[in-house]
Structures are given as C-alpha cells and as structure tokens.
C-alpha cells in the first residue's frame, strides 16, 4: 500500500486515481468501478439525508388500486392527497398483511397504503381521480464517467475513499495491515454524516422581532444558522 501524500478527491476520476495510489497498483481501473459501485450500494442502504429528499406528484386513477413507485424511490416520508376544496389528507402506512385483511374490492376515499412489488397499493381503491404528493427519499446519482460528482463526494469524500479502500482490501488482501484502519474510518465517517444531518434537522427555531412590525403585534420566526 502506498503511504505517500494524500491527494484531494472531488471527482470520479480523482477517486479512481486515489484508489490506485493507495493500492500502489496502476491496473485497477476496471476494478475501481466495482469498488465504487459497492460503496454506493452501502450508501443507499444506510443513508437517508436531506439532499436525498424528493417530491413526486400525480393523480390517482379512479377504480385503480395502485400507483407506480416514484423514480429512484427509497423510502416514503409522507403521502398526502387532496379530496377537493384544498382539503389535503394524509394516507397512513399499513403492512401488506394488514392490507390483505381489508376488503380488496371496496372503493372509496383512500385511507391507507402499502407496497406491492414495484407499486404502491391504496386502500380502499380510489373512487375518484385524487391528486397526490409523495415526499420521499430518492437514490442519489451514482458516480460515472458522465456524472463526475455528486453531493456525497462533494461533502464527504472520505466516506467514498474509506469505503473503496475496504473493497480494495477485499480484492487484493489486507496488504500492509490497513484494513481495520479503513473500516474504522468508514464507520466513523458514516456516523458523523448521520449526526450532522440530524443536527441540521433539529435546529431550534428562534423568534426574532421586527421593529417595523411590532406596532401590528407581529413577529418573524426564523431559524438561527
């Protein structure tokens, strides 16, 4: 393993170069792509971060019990639909087994949803064309020759590096006894990423009074940064 100076990693090409440098191998170009793919699979399983949030809108089809999963779907945050007159309602999640216990052929105003294959099953079956909004986590754009960076590489290049070095060890063997260093670095970085995201979500709103509005008994509520 190469122990020279650390290079800056901000692009797909630089990450692949860093992998070759640390392994002291110039023939890992193809394998480096595999290492990156495996690390990104771990990210998709383990990370749910604000930049991964997305919103999908659509319209239910009357007498049709399912709608397609949103593009690059990972996990639902909320499922809202509009029954008219700007009256939104929230659908509650049930398990597929709970859905099986409901009257499958019934229709009406939707109340619940679950997942069936690559679709969302709605209970009861919508009796009208309701507009809906799904807030959800979506898969981030993976690195490639045509997509040279993403928010994860920009904000957390060390997570990519540590993860790729672990995969390199799995392929080449623990040359130099560095595997535990990379494993510890990867797990520490993943924990820090999650903690940073939680802190950002849980910032306490602070009330600031605008002197120009005090006469009207008004105030502004902002969030301290």
HELIX and SHEET records of a PDB file:
HELIX    1   1 UNK A   12  UNK A   23  1                                  12    
HELIX    2   2 UNK A   29  UNK A   46  1                                  18    
HELIX    3   3 UNK A   50  UNK A   52  5                                   3    
HELIX    4   4 UNK A   96  UNK A  100  1                                   5    
HELIX    5   5 UNK A  151  UNK A  155  1                                   5    
HELIX    6   6 UNK A  157  UNK A  172  1                                  16    
HELIX    7   7 UNK A  175  UNK A  177  5                                   3    
HELIX    8   8 UNK A  179  UNK A  201  1                                  23    
HELIX    9   9 UNK A  211  UNK A  214  1                                   4    
SHEET    1   A 4 UNK A  53  UNK A  59  0                                        
SHEET    2   A 4 UNK A 131  UNK A 138 -1                                        
SHEET    3   A 4 UNK A  73  UNK A  82 -1                                        
SHEET    4   A 4 UNK A  88  UNK A  90 -1                                        
SHEET    1   B 4 UNK A  66  UNK A  68  0                                        
SHEET    2   B 4 UNK A 119  UNK A 123 -1                                        
SHEET    3   B 4 UNK A 112  UNK A 116 -1                                        
SHEET    4   B 4 UNK A  92  UNK A  93  1                                        
SHEET    1   C 2 UNK A 107  UNK A 108  0                                        
SHEET    2   C 2 UNK A 125  UNK A 126  1                                        
SHEET    1   D 2 UNK A 205  UNK A 208  0                                        
SHEET    2   D 2 UNK A 220  UNK A 223 -1                                        
END                                                                             
